[in-house]
Amino acid sequence: MPDLRLLPTDPAAEPATTVLDSGTVAFSIDEVARLLRINRKTVAAMIDRGELAGVRYARRRWVPAHAVRALLLMDPPEAGSSAVSSS
């Protein structure tokens, strides 16, 4: 899988980094949309439907980094998670 790069807002000041190497704890809806190459309304709808974890802080919505990594299957599901089949 190719590295998923996060592009800084000012490329001259900061180098590009990968999703795994960044110390980011949460991404904004716009950042997730840019990362997944989809519309920001689609990301908001995914949060509303429960397909993607979202956190509301004040008036902003954030997506935890572990949820993005799990969506991209970079982090395997945890043993106690409901995503693991029990059969």
C-alpha positions in Angstrom: 0.0 0.0 0.0 1.5 3.4 -0.9 2.1 5.9 1.9 -0.9 8.2 2.6 0.7 11.6 2.8 -0.7 14.5 4.8 0.2 17.7 3.0 0.9 20.7 5.2 -0.9 24.0 4.6 2.5 25.6 4.0 4.7 23.2 2.2 7.7 25.5 2.4 7.6 25.5 6.2 6.7 21.9 7.0 7.6 18.6 5.2 4.8 16.2 4.1 4.3 13.3 6.6 2.3 10.1 6.5 -0.9 9.3 8.4 1.0 6.8 10.5 3.9 9.0 11.3 2.0 12.1 12.2 1.3 12.7 15.9 -2.2 13.8 15.0 -4.8 12.7 17.5 -7.9 13.8 15.5 -8.6 15.1 12.0 -11.1 17.7 11.0 -13.9 16.7 8.5 -12.1 18.6 5.8 -8.8 16.8 6.4 -10.5 13.4 6.3 -12.3 14.3 3.1 -9.0 15.4 1.5 -7.3 12.2 2.8 -10.0 9.9 1.4 -10.6 12.1 -1.7 -14.3 12.4 -1.1 -16.7 15.3 -0.4 -16.8 16.7 3.1 -20.6 16.1 3.1 -19.9 12.4 2.6 -17.7 12.3 5.6 -20.3 14.1 7.7 -22.9 11.6 6.5 -20.6 8.7 7.4 -20.4 10.1 11.0 -24.1 10.5 11.2 -24.7 6.9 10.0 -22.2 5.6 12.5 -19.8 4.3 9.8 -17.0 6.5 11.1 -16.4 7.7 14.7 -16.8 11.4 15.3 -16.3 13.7 18.2 -18.0 17.0 18.7 -16.0 19.7 20.5 -17.8 23.0 20.7 -19.2 23.6 17.2 -16.6 21.5 15.4 -16.6 17.9 14.5 -13.4 15.8 14.6 -12.6 12.2 13.6 -10.2 10.4 15.8 -7.0 9.3 14.1 -7.5 5.7 15.1 -10.9 5.6 13.4 -9.3 6.8 10.2 -6.5 4.3 10.4 -9.1 1.5 11.1 -11.2 2.6 8.2 -8.2 2.4 5.9 -7.3 -1.0 7.6 -3.9 0.3 8.7 -4.7 -0.8 12.3 -6.2 -4.2 12.7 -9.4 -4.5 14.7 -9.0 -5.1 18.4 -9.7 -8.6 19.8 -12.7 -7.4 21.8 -14.1 -5.3 18.9 -17.4 -6.1 17.3 -15.7 -6.0 13.9 -14.0 -9.4 14.7 -16.2 -12.4 13.7 -17.1 -14.6 16.7 -17.9 -17.7 14.6 
